[in-house]
Amino acid sequence: MGIIKGLAYAAVLSLLALIVAVAVAVAYLPSYGDLTKRSDLGQMIRVHAANGQVLVSMGPSFGQWLTYDRIPAEMRAAMISTEDRRFRSHIGIDPIGIARAIGSALFKGHRVSATSTITQQLARNIFLTNNRSFGRKAKEAILALALERKFSKDQILELYLNRVYFGGGAYGIDAASRKFFGHGADHLSLGEAAIIAGLVKAPSNYSPTADVEAARSRSSVVLETMARNGFITPETAAAANPAQVRIQETTNQNSVRYFTDWALPQLDQLIDQTTEPIDVWTTLDPGMQVAADKAIRANAPDGAQGALVAIDRDGAVRAMVGGKDYVSSIYNRATQAERQPGSAFKLFVYLSALESGMKPTDTIVDEPVTIDGWSPRNSTRTNLGPVSLREAFSRSINTVSAKIGAQVGFTTIADMARRFGITTPIATYPSMVLGTSDVRVIDMARAFASVQAKGVAVTPYGIRRVVTADGRMLYQHESEDERVLVAPWVAAEMTDLLQSAVLSGTGRAAQIGRPVAGKTGTTTSNKDGWFIGFSSGLTTAVWMGRDDARPIAGLQGGTAPARAFHDFMSVAVANRPVEQFETQVPIPDWQLTPEEEMFGDQAVDENGVAPMVDENGLPLGSPPPQDQGYPQQQPMVRPDGTGEPTQQELDQAFPPPQQPQQPPPRRPQPRPQPDPLAPTPEAPEPRPHLA
């Protein structure tokens, strides 16, 4: 009798303790409005392309919050039938289910495993973890009872369906519906609702995007359960054929990740730190991105990598490829790799020449030249004698570039490169005119884009605006004030030279049937191949090479990189109007030799065979750096900010080179030779020329 009385007292005390615990839990539960915010699930970042397409969703994906009356009845019935068929009648925990589980354990020897109710699952998802301890189950039961006291059944089901995890980062039925079927959950069919309801048990096992057959098989079980529990008729279940449910194909996010990896870290500088869901609208053009990926994959030599950056006239990055395959290598060669640009660097050499007063029609003598022991040679092992600046650029004649460097100053050229956006260190040895200093692909694209913009600085950007889930603007890109880098006529004359390189020079493979201006680049022993150019307002830089910088037979800027440029630009500008350049290049009176076709922009030393620079880009056989008198990576900068050194400073830093006393060799087919020191007819006044 005393034992029974003691048990009764214990039961009463336990009941009172439970009531107190539930009452306390009810008092501390968040409001219904707070639970609908879902901020406790983590920050969601959706990245959109320029056309609004979602490129990638990072963190949890929520979709829209659907109120109870907007949730299809089929979805509500499928979830209740599958997860908690006595949902409408229990108090938060299911005594019948618990009793059945205990009986099964006592009489059949099974482990006690009562299925949690929808209310218990909601309590666990919001407030607890998934560990299987008895303490967690007790807390879960108390919180479930509290939820039933504070909210109605409809509210609990609404919370559950908008918060439960369905796999693939999708929280809530709307996010799951959009991910798997491509539309909102307020238009779910019975078959689609059955697939979603079947995911709760094991999202990774039954995900339609991972195993569509497993998802459809599981949905058939859900439909049978709904019919057995009286939610639908057997005929309705049979008519909802899961095999006919269309699963949305997942988009290939391979190469897109190179762009998002570059763009998203910029959010730290653009917006204040926030944990609320945000939508990031970018500049990427999905069509151009697909074309860029195909162009690199199709043209990069076996064993080589490739990179491509396409920048619009305002700096918007339209496409970015950092390698052949993001899955196998996340290293972004478009923004991180530093490689020698070869003759593509001559852009800055000739910009310096044009700014100093030279013209595309001015004459320079192509002849052997030695500068402090360094003797560059042309790829053909021959010299052409007097040539115009336009022809020298088109043929990528190395000796002429060396002469220009000696005349205008190697530090001046380095300053020009920095002025146009080159951020990597630039050595000021004579060999720098042939592109021996490392650069980044995106920086070279930026420099050429600034020439296309008539000498006005172009700054690449990838994020257009950032908004919160409720439409509040956090960031809006604004155009920067125009910063003039060179005079418009200098940019126009540079475009003249770049056009000639594509029309009749080493970049002819880049022609696309409309005006194109660009330049090839090939480094020593074919370690790097480049083509960079622009047309119809779009500038594209292409690089190819091995990550270990080993030579690649047959890789020149005018081959695979120029073909990749052609393949990409043919698609990228197809719907843009044809734009003529302000300067028109006359039909040339020269033809490239077979050697120039193949090796036109390569550089060799005085022996004509071995590399003329070492692995660090320094000239072989030259005196030590400290004896040459050229300051390395220490350009002269004027106090007034113009970056232009005085002539006295130039004379001190770069004494005039001693030219070899020998006549220049004649062309294989002689033609009239103009006087290299005489002014050209187009020049308004005499100007000095290189002898």
C-alpha positions as CSV (number, residue, x, y, z in Angstrom):
1,M,0.0,0.0,0.0
2,G,2.8,2.4,0.9
3,I,4.6,1.6,-2.4
4,I,1.5,2.4,-4.4
5,K,1.0,5.6,-2.5
6,G,4.7,6.5,-3.1
7,L,4.3,5.9,-6.8
8,A,1.2,8.0,-6.8
9,Y,3.0,10.9,-5.1
10,A,5.9,10.5,-7.6
11,A,3.6,10.5,-10.5
12,V,1.8,13.6,-9.2
13,L,5.1,15.4,-8.6
14,S,6.4,14.4,-12.1
15,L,3.2,15.7,-13.6
16,L,3.5,19.0,-11.8
17,A,7.2,19.2,-12.8
18,L,6.2,18.6,-16.4
19,I,3.5,21.2,-16.2
20,V,5.9,23.8,-14.8
21,A,8.6,22.9,-17.4
22,V,6.1,23.3,-20.2
23,A,4.8,26.6,-18.8
24,V,8.3,27.9,-18.6
25,A,9.1,26.7,-22.1
26,V,5.9,28.4,-23.4
27,A,7.0,31.7,-21.8
28,Y,10.4,31.6,-23.4
29,L,9.4,30.4,-26.9
30,P,10.0,32.9,-29.6
31,S,7.1,34.6,-31.3
32,Y,5.6,33.2,-34.4
33,G,6.9,36.1,-36.4
34,D,10.5,35.5,-35.2
35,L,10.3,31.8,-36.2
36,T,9.3,32.7,-39.8
37,K,12.5,34.7,-40.3
38,R,14.7,31.5,-40.4
39,S,17.8,33.6,-39.6
40,D,18.9,30.8,-37.2
41,L,19.5,28.5,-40.2
42,G,22.5,30.5,-41.5
43,Q,23.0,33.1,-44.2
44,M,21.8,32.5,-47.7
45,I,23.6,34.1,-50.6
46,R,22.2,33.7,-54.1
47,V,24.4,34.8,-56.9
48,H,22.6,36.0,-60.1
49,A,23.9,36.4,-63.6
50,A,23.3,39.6,-65.6
51,N,20.1,38.1,-66.9
52,G,18.8,37.2,-63.4
53,Q,19.6,33.5,-63.7
54,V,20.8,32.0,-60.4
55,L,24.4,31.0,-60.9
56,V,25.0,29.5,-57.5
57,S,23.3,29.4,-54.1
58,M,25.6,29.4,-51.1
59,G,24.5,28.5,-47.6
60,P,20.9,27.5,-47.0
61,S,18.3,28.1,-49.6
62,F,14.9,29.2,-48.3
63,G,12.6,30.0,-51.1
64,Q,9.4,32.0,-50.3
65,W,7.6,31.6,-47.0
66,L,4.2,30.0,-47.9
67,T,1.4,30.6,-45.4
68,Y,-0.9,27.7,-44.6
69,D,-3.6,28.6,-47.0
70,R,-1.0,28.8,-49.9
71,I,0.4,25.3,-49.2
72,P,-1.4,22.8,-51.6
73,A,-3.6,20.4,-49.8
74,E,-1.8,17.5,-51.5
75,M,1.5,18.7,-49.9
76,R,-0.1,19.0,-46.4
77,A,-1.7,15.5,-46.7
78,A,1.5,13.9,-48.0
79,M,3.6,15.2,-45.2
80,I,1.1,14.3,-42.4
81,S,0.5,10.8,-43.8
82,T,4.2,10.1,-44.1
83,E,5.5,11.7,-40.9
84,D,2.7,11.9,-38.4
85,R,-0.7,10.5,-39.3
86,R,-2.2,11.3,-35.9
87,F,-0.9,14.9,-36.1
88,R,-4.4,16.4,-35.8
89,S,-5.3,14.5,-32.6
90,H,-2.2,14.2,-30.4
91,I,-0.9,16.8,-27.9
92,G,2.6,17.2,-29.3
93,I,3.8,13.7,-28.5
94,D,2.0,10.6,-29.7
95,P,1.1,8.3,-26.7
96,I,-0.2,5.6,-29.0
97,G,3.0,5.6,-31.0
98,I,5.1,5.5,-27.9
99,A,3.0,2.6,-26.4
100,R,3.3,0.7,-29.6
101,A,7.1,1.2,-29.7
102,I,7.4,0.0,-26.0
103,G,5.2,-3.0,-26.7
104,S,7.2,-4.0,-29.7
105,A,10.4,-3.8,-27.7
106,L,9.0,-5.9,-24.8
107,F,7.2,-8.6,-26.8
108,K,9.3,-8.8,-30.0
109,G,12.7,-7.8,-28.8
110,H,13.0,-4.7,-31.0
111,R,14.9,-1.6,-30.0
112,V,12.6,1.2,-28.7
113,S,12.3,3.6,-31.7
114,A,9.2,5.6,-31.6
115,T,8.9,8.0,-34.6
116,S,8.9,11.7,-33.6
117,T,5.8,13.7,-34.3
118,I,5.9,16.6,-36.6
119,T,5.8,18.9,-33.6
120,Q,8.8,17.1,-32.0
121,Q,10.7,17.3,-35.3
122,L,10.0,21.0,-35.4
123,A,11.2,21.5,-31.8
124,R,14.4,19.5,-32.6
125,N,15.1,21.5,-35.8
126,I,14.7,24.8,-34.2
127,F,16.1,24.4,-30.7
128,L,18.0,21.1,-30.4
129,T,20.6,18.9,-32.1
130,N,20.2,15.4,-33.6
131,N,22.1,13.5,-30.8
132,R,20.2,10.4,-29.5
133,S,20.6,11.0,-25.8
134,F,17.7,10.5,-23.4
135,G,18.1,14.1,-22.2
136,R,17.6,15.4,-25.7
137,K,14.5,13.3,-26.1
138,A,13.1,14.7,-22.8
139,K,13.8,18.3,-23.9
140,E,12.2,17.6,-27.3
141,A,9.0,16.3,-25.7
142,I,8.7,19.3,-23.3
143,L,9.3,21.7,-26.2
144,A,6.8,19.9,-28.4
145,L,4.1,20.2,-25.6
146,A,5.0,23.9,-25.3
147,L,4.7,24.5,-29.0
148,E,1.2,22.8,-29.0
149,R,0.2,25.1,-26.2
150,K,1.4,28.3,-27.9
151,F,0.5,27.7,-31.6
152,S,-2.3,26.1,-33.5
153,K,-2.0,22.9,-35.5
154,D,-2.1,24.9,-38.7
155,Q,0.7,27.2,-37.5
156,I,2.8,24.3,-36.5
157,L,2.4,22.6,-39.8
158,E,3.2,25.8,-41.6
159,L,6.3,26.3,-39.6
160,Y,7.4,22.7,-40.3
161,L,6.8,22.8,-44.0
162,N,8.7,26.1,-44.4
163,R,11.7,25.1,-42.2
164,V,12.3,21.3,-42.6
165,Y,15.5,20.3,-44.6
166,F,15.0,18.6,-47.9
167,G,18.6,18.2,-49.0
168,G,20.8,20.2,-51.4
169,G,20.8,23.2,-49.1
170,A,17.0,23.6,-49.5
171,Y,15.0,24.5,-46.4
172,G,11.3,24.5,-46.8
173,I,9.0,23.1,-49.5
174,D,9.3,26.2,-51.8
175,A,13.1,26.0,-51.9
176,A,12.8,22.2,-52.6
177,S,10.2,22.7,-55.3
178,R,12.3,25.3,-57.1
179,K,15.4,23.2,-56.8
180,F,14.0,19.9,-58.0
181,F,11.1,21.0,-60.3
182,G,11.9,24.6,-61.3
183,H,8.7,26.2,-59.9
184,G,7.2,27.4,-56.6
185,A,5.6,25.0,-54.1
186,D,2.2,26.7,-54.4
187,H,1.8,24.8,-57.7
188,L,2.9,21.3,-56.6
189,S,1.2,18.3,-58.1
190,L,0.4,15.2,-56.1
191,G,3.4,13.3,-57.6
192,E,5.7,16.2,-56.9
193,A,4.4,16.5,-53.3
194,A,5.0,12.8,-52.8
195,I,8.6,13.2,-53.9
196,I,9.2,16.1,-51.5
197,A,7.5,14.3,-48.6
198,G,9.6,11.3,-49.2
199,L,12.8,13.3,-48.8
200,V,12.4,14.1,-45.0
201,K,13.4,10.5,-44.0
202,A,16.8,10.6,-45.8
203,P,17.4,13.7,-48.0
204,S,20.8,12.6,-49.3
205,N,19.5,9.1,-50.2
206,Y,16.3,10.2,-52.0
207,S,17.4,13.5,-53.6
208,P,16.0,13.6,-57.2
209,T,19.2,15.3,-58.4
210,A,21.4,12.6,-56.9
211,D,19.3,9.5,-57.6
212,V,16.1,10.1,-59.5
213,E,15.0,6.5,-59.5
214,A,15.4,6.2,-55.7
215,A,13.3,9.4,-55.4
216,R,10.5,8.1,-57.5
217,S,10.5,4.7,-55.8
218,R,10.3,6.4,-52.4
219,S,7.4,8.7,-53.7
220,S,5.5,5.5,-54.6
221,V,5.7,4.4,-51.0
222,V,4.4,7.8,-49.9
223,L,1.4,7.5,-52.3
224,E,0.6,4.0,-51.0
225,T,0.7,5.3,-47.4
226,M,-1.6,8.2,-48.2
227,A,-4.1,5.8,-49.8
228,R,-3.8,3.4,-46.8
229,N,-4.4,6.2,-44.3
230,G,-7.4,7.5,-46.2
231,F,-5.9,10.8,-47.5
232,I,-6.4,9.9,-51.1
233,T,-8.2,7.0,-52.9
234,P,-6.2,4.1,-54.4
235,E,-7.3,5.3,-57.9
236,T,-5.8,8.7,-57.2
237,A,-2.6,7.2,-56.0
238,A,-2.3,5.1,-59.1
239,A,-3.0,8.0,-61.4
240,A,-0.1,10.1,-59.8
241,N,2.6,8.3,-61.7
242,P,6.0,9.4,-60.2
243,A,7.8,8.3,-63.4
244,Q,6.1,11.2,-65.2
245,V,7.3,13.8,-62.8
246,R,9.8,16.0,-64.6
247,I,13.0,16.6,-62.5
248,Q,14.8,19.9,-63.3
249,E,18.3,19.3,-64.6
250,T,21.0,20.9,-62.5
251,T,23.1,23.5,-64.3
252,N,26.8,23.0,-64.8
253,Q,28.4,25.3,-62.2
254,N,31.9,24.2,-63.1
255,S,33.6,27.2,-64.7
256,V,31.2,29.7,-63.2
257,R,32.8,29.1,-59.8
258,Y,36.0,30.7,-61.0
259,F,34.0,33.9,-61.4
260,T,32.1,33.6,-58.1
261,D,35.3,32.8,-56.2
262,W,36.8,36.1,-57.5
263,A,33.7,38.3,-57.1
264,L,32.1,37.2,-53.8
265,P,35.1,38.1,-51.5
266,Q,34.7,41.7,-52.7
267,L,31.4,41.8,-50.6
268,D,33.6,42.5,-47.5
269,Q,34.5,45.9,-49.0
270,L,31.2,46.6,-50.6
271,I,28.7,46.0,-47.7
272,D,28.6,45.9,-44.0
273,Q,28.6,42.4,-42.4
274,T,25.2,40.9,-42.3
275,T,23.6,37.5,-41.5
276,E,20.3,38.1,-43.4
277,P,19.7,36.4,-46.8
278,I,21.1,38.5,-49.7
279,D,20.9,38.3,-53.5
280,V,24.1,39.3,-55.3
281,W,23.5,40.5,-58.9
282,T,26.6,40.1,-61.0
283,T,27.8,41.1,-64.5
284,L,28.4,37.6,-65.8
285,D,26.7,36.7,-69.1
286,P,25.7,33.0,-69.1
287,G,25.9,32.7,-72.8
288,M,29.4,34.2,-73.0
289,Q,30.5,32.0,-70.1
290,V,29.4,28.9,-71.9
291,A,31.2,30.0,-75.1
292,A,34.4,30.9,-73.1
293,D,34.5,27.5,-71.4
294,K,34.0,25.7,-74.7
295,A,36.7,27.9,-76.4
296,I,39.3,27.1,-73.7
297,R,38.5,23.3,-73.6
298,A,38.5,23.0,-77.4
299,N,41.8,24.9,-78.1
300,A,44.1,24.4,-75.1
301,P,46.8,21.9,-76.0
302,D,46.9,18.5,-74.2
303,G,48.6,18.9,-70.8
304,A,48.1,22.7,-70.9
305,Q,45.8,24.9,-68.9
306,G,43.9,27.9,-70.2
307,A,42.4,31.1,-68.9
308,L,40.1,33.7,-70.4
309,V,38.7,37.1,-69.2
310,A,36.2,39.2,-71.2
311,I,35.5,42.8,-70.1
312,D,32.8,45.1,-71.4
313,R,33.5,48.7,-72.3
314,D,32.4,49.8,-68.8
315,G,34.6,47.3,-66.9
316,A,31.8,44.7,-66.4
317,V,33.3,41.2,-66.4
318,R,31.2,39.2,-68.8
319,A,33.0,35.8,-68.8
320,M,35.9,34.3,-66.7
321,V,37.5,30.9,-67.1
322,G,40.3,30.1,-64.7
323,G,41.2,26.6,-66.0
324,K,39.9,23.7,-68.0
325,D,38.1,22.1,-65.0
326,Y,37.1,23.7,-61.7
327,V,36.5,20.4,-60.0
328,S,40.0,19.1,-60.6
329,S,41.7,22.5,-59.9
330,I,40.2,25.5,-58.2
331,Y,43.3,27.6,-58.9
332,N,42.1,30.7,-60.9
333,R,44.7,31.3,-63.6
334,A,42.7,34.3,-64.8
335,T,43.2,36.3,-61.6
336,Q,45.9,34.6,-59.5
337,A,48.5,33.2,-61.9
338,E,51.5,35.4,-62.8
339,R,53.0,34.5,-66.2
340,Q,55.3,36.2,-68.7
341,P,53.3,38.0,-71.4
342,G,55.9,37.9,-74.1
343,S,55.2,40.2,-77.0
344,A,51.8,41.1,-75.7
345,F,53.7,43.4,-73.4
346,K,54.8,45.4,-76.4
347,L,51.5,47.3,-76.0
348,F,53.2,49.4,-73.3
349,V,56.4,49.7,-75.4
350,Y,54.5,51.2,-78.3
351,L,52.2,53.3,-76.1
352,S,55.3,54.9,-74.7
353,A,56.6,55.5,-78.2
354,L,53.4,57.0,-79.4
355,E,53.1,59.3,-76.4
356,S,56.7,60.5,-77.0
357,G,55.6,61.7,-80.4
358,M,56.3,58.8,-82.8
359,K,53.6,57.9,-85.4
360,P,52.6,54.5,-86.9
361,T,54.1,55.6,-90.2
362,D,57.4,56.7,-88.8
363,T,60.4,54.7,-90.0
364,I,62.8,52.6,-87.8
365,V,65.7,50.5,-88.9
366,D,65.4,46.8,-88.0
367,E,69.1,45.8,-87.5
368,P,71.2,44.0,-84.9
369,V,71.4,45.9,-81.6
370,T,73.2,45.4,-78.4
371,I,72.3,47.1,-75.1
372,D,74.8,46.6,-72.3
373,G,75.7,43.2,-73.5
374,W,72.1,42.1,-74.3
375,S,71.5,41.3,-78.0
376,P,67.9,40.5,-78.9
377,R,67.3,38.8,-82.2
378,N,64.3,38.3,-84.3
379,S,62.6,35.0,-84.6
380,T,63.5,34.7,-88.3
381,R,67.2,35.3,-87.6
382,T,67.1,38.1,-90.2
383,N,66.7,41.9,-90.2
384,L,64.5,43.8,-92.6
385,G,66.2,47.2,-92.6
386,P,64.0,50.3,-92.5
387,V,60.3,49.5,-91.5
388,S,57.4,51.6,-90.3
389,L,56.3,51.5,-86.8
390,R,53.1,49.8,-87.9
391,E,55.0,47.0,-89.7
392,A,57.4,46.5,-86.8
393,F,54.5,46.0,-84.4
394,S,52.6,43.7,-86.8
395,R,55.6,41.5,-87.4
396,S,56.5,41.8,-83.6
397,I,60.1,42.7,-84.4
398,N,62.2,42.4,-81.3
399,T,65.1,44.6,-82.2
400,V,62.7,47.6,-82.9
401,S,61.1,47.1,-79.4
402,A,64.6,47.1,-77.9
403,K,65.5,50.3,-79.7
404,I,62.3,52.0,-78.6
405,G,63.0,51.0,-75.0
406,A,66.5,52.5,-75.2
407,Q,65.1,55.7,-76.6
408,V,62.1,56.4,-74.4
409,G,63.5,54.7,-71.3
410,F,62.8,51.3,-69.7
411,T,61.4,52.9,-66.6
412,T,59.0,55.0,-68.7
413,I,57.7,51.8,-70.2
414,A,57.3,50.3,-66.7
415,D,55.4,53.4,-65.6
416,M,53.1,53.1,-68.6
417,A,52.3,49.5,-67.7
418,R,51.5,50.5,-64.1
419,R,49.4,53.4,-65.4
420,F,47.3,50.9,-67.4
421,G,46.7,48.6,-64.4
422,I,49.5,46.1,-64.2
423,T,49.8,45.4,-60.5
424,T,52.7,42.9,-60.5
425,P,56.4,44.0,-60.2
426,I,58.0,45.1,-63.4
427,A,61.8,44.8,-63.8
428,T,63.5,47.6,-65.8
429,Y,66.2,45.6,-67.5
430,P,66.4,46.0,-71.3
431,S,64.8,42.6,-71.8
432,M,61.6,43.8,-70.2
433,V,60.4,45.2,-73.6
434,L,59.9,41.6,-74.7
435,G,57.6,40.8,-71.8
436,T,59.9,39.1,-69.3
437,S,58.1,40.4,-66.2
438,D,55.1,38.4,-64.9
439,V,51.6,39.7,-65.2
440,R,48.0,38.5,-64.6
441,V,45.5,37.8,-67.3
442,I,42.9,40.1,-65.8
443,D,45.4,43.0,-65.6
444,M,46.3,42.6,-69.3
445,A,42.6,42.5,-70.2
446,R,42.2,45.7,-68.3
447,A,45.0,47.4,-70.1
448,F,43.8,46.5,-73.6
449,A,40.2,47.6,-72.5
450,S,41.5,51.0,-71.6
451,V,43.0,51.4,-75.1
452,Q,39.6,50.4,-76.5
453,A,38.1,53.1,-74.3
454,K,40.1,55.8,-76.1
455,G,42.7,56.0,-73.3
456,V,40.3,56.2,-70.4
457,A,40.9,53.8,-67.5
458,V,38.7,50.8,-67.3
459,T,38.3,49.0,-63.9
460,P,37.0,45.4,-64.0
461,Y,34.1,44.7,-61.7
462,G,31.8,41.8,-61.1
463,I,29.0,42.9,-58.7
464,R,26.3,45.2,-59.9
465,R,24.1,45.3,-56.8
466,V,23.3,43.5,-53.5
467,V,19.8,43.4,-52.1
468,T,18.2,41.7,-49.1
469,A,15.4,39.2,-49.4
470,D,12.8,41.9,-48.8
471,G,14.3,44.1,-51.6
472,R,16.3,46.5,-49.5
473,M,19.3,47.8,-51.5
474,L,22.7,47.3,-49.7
475,Y,25.0,48.2,-52.6
476,Q,24.7,49.6,-56.1
477,H,27.6,49.8,-58.5
478,E,28.3,53.3,-59.7
479,S,30.6,54.3,-62.6
480,E,33.9,55.9,-61.5
481,D,35.0,59.3,-62.6
482,E,36.8,59.1,-65.9
483,R,40.5,58.9,-65.5
484,V,42.5,59.6,-68.7
485,L,45.6,57.5,-69.0
486,V,46.8,58.7,-72.4
487,A,45.6,61.2,-74.9
488,P,42.8,60.0,-77.3
489,W,45.0,60.3,-80.3
490,V,47.6,58.0,-78.6
491,A,44.9,55.4,-78.0
492,A,43.7,55.8,-81.6
493,E,47.2,55.3,-83.0
494,M,47.7,52.3,-80.7
495,T,44.5,50.8,-82.0
496,D,45.9,51.4,-85.5
497,L,48.9,49.2,-84.6
498,L,46.7,46.5,-82.9
499,Q,44.5,46.4,-86.0
500,S,47.5,45.8,-88.2
501,A,48.6,42.9,-86.1
502,V,45.3,41.1,-86.7
503,L,44.9,42.1,-90.3
504,S,48.3,41.2,-91.6
505,G,50.5,40.3,-88.6
506,T,50.9,37.4,-86.1
507,G,47.3,37.6,-84.9
508,R,45.5,36.8,-88.2
509,A,43.9,33.7,-86.7
510,A,41.8,36.0,-84.4
511,Q,39.9,37.5,-87.3
512,I,36.1,37.2,-86.8
513,G,34.6,39.0,-89.8
514,R,34.4,42.4,-88.1
515,P,37.0,45.0,-87.0
516,V,39.4,43.4,-84.4
517,A,42.4,44.9,-82.7
518,G,44.8,42.7,-80.7
519,K,48.2,41.3,-80.1
520,T,49.8,37.9,-79.7
521,G,52.4,36.9,-77.2
522,T,54.7,33.9,-77.0
523,T,57.4,33.5,-74.3
524,T,60.7,31.7,-74.4
525,S,60.6,28.0,-75.4
526,N,56.8,28.2,-75.9
527,K,56.0,28.2,-72.2
528,D,53.2,30.7,-72.5
529,G,50.9,31.7,-75.4
530,W,48.7,34.8,-75.3
531,F,46.2,36.7,-77.4
532,I,44.5,39.8,-76.2
533,G,42.2,42.0,-78.3
534,F,38.9,43.8,-78.6
535,S,36.0,44.2,-80.9
536,S,32.5,45.8,-80.6
537,G,33.2,47.1,-77.1
538,L,34.3,43.7,-75.7
539,T,37.9,43.1,-74.7
540,T,39.1,39.5,-74.2
541,A,42.4,38.1,-72.9
542,V,43.4,34.5,-73.5
543,W,46.4,32.7,-71.9
544,M,47.5,29.1,-72.3
545,G,50.4,27.2,-70.8
546,R,51.4,24.6,-68.2
547,D,51.2,25.2,-64.5
548,D,54.7,24.0,-64.1
549,A,55.9,26.4,-66.9
550,R,57.3,23.6,-69.0
551,P,57.6,24.2,-72.8
552,I,54.7,23.2,-75.0
553,A,55.6,22.2,-78.6
554,G,53.7,24.3,-81.1
555,L,52.2,26.8,-78.6
556,Q,52.4,30.3,-80.0
557,G,50.1,33.2,-79.3
558,G,49.0,33.2,-82.9
559,T,47.8,29.6,-82.8
560,A,45.7,28.1,-80.0
561,P,45.1,31.4,-78.0
562,A,44.2,33.3,-81.1
563,R,41.8,30.5,-82.2
564,A,40.2,30.4,-78.7
565,F,39.7,34.2,-79.0
566,H,38.1,33.7,-82.4
567,D,35.8,30.9,-81.2
568,F,34.7,32.9,-78.1
569,M,34.3,36.3,-79.7
570,S,32.4,35.0,-82.7
571,V,29.7,34.0,-80.2
572,A,30.1,36.8,-77.7
573,V,29.6,39.8,-80.1
574,A,27.3,38.0,-82.6
575,N,24.3,40.1,-81.5
576,R,26.2,43.4,-81.1
577,P,26.4,46.0,-83.8
578,V,29.5,46.1,-85.9
579,E,31.7,49.0,-84.7
580,Q,34.4,50.5,-86.9
581,F,37.5,51.9,-85.2
582,E,38.2,55.6,-85.6
583,T,41.4,54.9,-87.3
584,Q,41.5,52.8,-90.5
585,V,44.6,50.7,-91.3
586,P,45.7,50.8,-94.9
587,I,46.2,47.5,-96.8
588,P,49.8,46.4,-96.0
589,D,52.5,46.0,-98.6
590,W,54.2,43.1,-96.9
591,Q,53.5,39.4,-96.3
592,L,54.7,37.3,-93.3
593,T,57.3,34.7,-94.1
594,P,56.5,31.1,-93.1
595,E,59.0,31.5,-90.2
596,E,57.1,34.6,-89.0
597,E,53.8,32.7,-89.3
598,M,55.0,30.1,-86.9
599,F,57.5,31.9,-84.6
600,G,56.7,35.6,-85.3
601,D,56.5,36.8,-81.7
602,Q,59.2,34.6,-80.0
603,A,62.5,36.0,-78.8
604,V,66.0,34.5,-79.1
605,D,69.4,35.5,-77.9
606,E,72.4,36.6,-80.0
607,N,73.2,33.0,-81.0
608,G,69.7,32.6,-82.4
609,V,69.0,29.4,-80.6
610,A,69.1,29.5,-76.8
611,P,66.7,31.4,-74.6
612,M,67.8,35.0,-74.2
613,V,66.5,35.3,-70.6
614,D,66.7,33.0,-67.6
615,E,63.8,31.6,-65.6
616,N,63.5,34.9,-63.8
617,G,63.2,36.9,-67.0
618,L,66.7,38.4,-66.7
619,P,69.1,38.5,-69.7
620,L,71.6,35.7,-69.8
621,G,75.2,36.6,-70.1
622,S,74.7,40.1,-68.9
623,P,76.6,41.8,-66.0
624,P,75.1,41.4,-62.5
625,P,72.1,43.7,-61.9
626,Q,74.0,46.1,-59.6
627,D,76.5,46.7,-62.4
628,Q,74.0,47.4,-65.2
629,G,72.8,50.7,-63.7
630,Y,69.1,49.9,-64.2
631,P,67.0,50.2,-61.0
632,Q,64.9,47.0,-60.6
633,Q,61.3,47.5,-59.7
634,Q,62.0,51.1,-58.5
635,P,60.4,53.3,-61.1
636,M,60.9,57.1,-61.0
637,V,57.8,58.9,-59.9
638,R,57.5,62.6,-60.1
639,P,56.2,64.6,-57.0
640,D,53.4,66.0,-59.2
641,G,52.0,62.5,-59.7
642,T,52.4,62.5,-63.5
643,G,54.9,59.6,-63.3
644,E,57.0,61.3,-66.0
645,P,60.7,61.5,-65.2
646,T,62.8,64.5,-66.4
647,Q,65.2,64.0,-69.3
648,Q,68.1,64.5,-66.9
649,E,66.9,61.6,-64.8
650,L,66.5,59.4,-67.9
651,D,70.0,60.3,-69.1
652,Q,71.5,59.4,-65.7
653,A,69.6,56.1,-65.4
654,F,69.9,55.0,-69.1
655,P,73.0,56.3,-70.9
656,P,72.7,56.2,-74.7
657,P,73.6,52.7,-75.9
658,Q,76.6,52.2,-78.2
659,Q,75.2,51.0,-81.5
660,P,77.2,48.5,-83.6
661,Q,79.0,50.1,-86.5
662,Q,77.8,48.0,-89.3
663,P,75.3,48.6,-92.1
664,P,71.9,47.0,-91.8
665,P,71.3,43.9,-94.0
666,R,69.2,44.3,-97.0
667,R,65.8,42.6,-97.6
668,P,65.7,39.5,-99.6
669,Q,63.6,41.4,-102.1
670,P,64.9,45.0,-102.3
671,R,62.5,47.9,-102.3
672,P,63.1,51.6,-102.0
673,Q,64.7,52.4,-98.6
674,P,63.6,55.7,-97.0
675,D,66.0,57.7,-95.0
676,P,65.5,56.6,-91.4
677,L,66.4,60.1,-90.1
678,A,64.1,62.0,-92.4
679,P,60.6,63.1,-91.3
680,T,57.7,61.2,-92.8
681,P,55.3,63.1,-95.1
682,E,52.5,62.7,-92.5
683,A,54.4,64.3,-89.7
684,P,53.5,68.0,-89.0
685,E,57.1,68.7,-88.0
686,P,60.5,66.9,-87.9
687,R,61.0,64.6,-85.0
688,P,64.0,62.4,-84.0
689,H,64.0,58.7,-85.2
690,L,66.0,55.7,-84.1
691,A,69.0,55.0,-86.4
